[in-house]
Amino acid sequence: MSHKAVALKEEGNRYFQDGDFQKAELLYSQAIQKDPSNPKIFTNRAFARIKLQLWDACIDDCIKAIELEKGNMKGYFYLAQAQLALNHPNEAYTSALSAYEKCLETFSASTQAVSNLVLQAKKQKWESREKERIRQRSELLRELEEGLMRKKKEELQSLKFRMLDYSDEQEEKADIELDCRKKIEELRSVFAIADPKNLKRREVPDYLIDNISFTVMHDPVVTKTGNTYDRSTVLEHLKRSHTDPLTREPLHLEDLRPNIALKQACEEFLADNGWAVDW
């Protein structure tokens, strides 16, 4: 049974390389029927389903591949892509991190691609939180304005019980209207002043992000090949492997040099964007 599955998989690979993803998916499905215990066939079909944008089906294949082979890098890699496409950034980030860790363990040539996917997932996570934050902030402004309007209405209604003559009542109404208008204008001014840091979208530039921890660097160092990492994370990496995390070329402590210009840029960015410390 397994040799027939391998033959079908290889035929599927040829169709995949020719860009006929539907035919490839069909052949992979036939191969799985012959040998449902081969995780590579599931990841091959998952990749074909990514090309066909069959996201839910792709996720099913990835989960099955991971069940069959713990630590299946391609399974996590394709799973993260499908989860991102379905706008599930939190799950995608976790899956992409798992793929990245496996890349580091196996010195995979896919490390850079997986690293980029981790960053993409983290950005989408942040984008999702930003949309919710801005929505809540806008709702807060609306609720405060509505509170001022309710207070004005209550004050105007109370005038009816004060037995004022017409001219005094009109004067009181004008004062209440003016006071409410001023407070709303002042409230909007406060929110407008806060707008640059509180209402607009907040983003972290890619060049400030460490390619190992995917956080904002505070002490960047550059390697002899030109890759930049945060000193603390690359030192931790060197305890496990004397290779560059992205290029897999030999890397030693003495090869690291301070990236002074980037460090200044990081410090200036964090000084104006304290929220990014927890990004």
Residue, then its C-alpha position, 0 to 999 in steps of 0.5 A: m500500500s505504501h509504495k502506491a502512496v509514494a507513487l501517487k505523492e510523487e505524481g502529485n508533486r509533478y502536477f504541483q510544480d506545473g501549477d496544477f494545484q487541483k490535480a495535485e490535491l486530488l493525487y495527494s488525497q488518493a495517496i492518503q487513502k493508500d497510506p494515512s500514516n504518512p505526515k509528509i503527504f498531509t503537509n503536501r496536500a496542505f500546501a496545495r490547499i494553501k494555493l487553492q485557498l482552502w484554509d479550513a481543509c489546510i488546517d485539518d491536514c496540518i493538525k493531522a500531520i502534527e499528530l502523526e509527527k510531533g514537531n512537524m515544521k511544515g505542519y506548523f508553518y502551513l498551519a500558521q499561514a492558514q490561520l493568518a488567512l482566516n484572521h486568527p493572528n493569536e493562533a497563527y503566532t503560536s504556530a509560527l513560533s513552533a515552526y521557527e523553534k523547529c527551524l533553529e533545532t534542525f538548521s532548516a533553510s526555511t528559517q528566514a521564511v518562517s521568521n518573516l511569518v512570525l513577524q507577520a503574525k505578530k503584526q496582525k496580532w497588534e493590528s487586531r488589538e489596535k482596531e479594538r483599542i481605537r474603537q473603544r477610545s472612540e466609544l469613550l469619547r462618544e459616551l462622555e459627550e452623551g453624558l454631557m448632553r444628558k446633563k444639559k437636558e436635565e438642567l433645562q428641564s429643571l428650569k420649568f420648576r424654578m418659576l422664572d420669568y421669560s427673560d431670566e429663563q431664556e438667559e439661563k437656557a443660553d448659559i446652560e447651552l453655552d456651558c455644555r458646548k464649551k465642555i464638549e469642545e474642551l473634551r474634544s480638544v483633550f482627545a485631539i491633543a492625545d490623538p498622535k499617541n492615542l488615536k492613530r494606529r501605532e506601529v513598530p518599524d521592521y528594522l527595530i525588531d529582533n529576528i530571534s525574539f520578535t520584540v523591539m531591540h534595546d541593544p542591537v548588535v550586527t554580525k559580520t554578514g550584516n544581520t542585526y539582533d538584540r545582544s541578549t537574544v543572540l547571546e542566548h542563541l550562541k549558547r545553543s549553536h555557534t551559527d547565525p540564526l538566519t544564514r546558518e553561517p558560523l558565528h562567534l561572540e567576537d563576530l558581534r559589533p554594536n550597531i550604534a546608529l540603530k541603538q540610538a534609533c531604538e532608544e528614540f522610538l521607545a522614548d516616544n512610544g513607551w507602549a512598544v516595550d511590551w510589543 
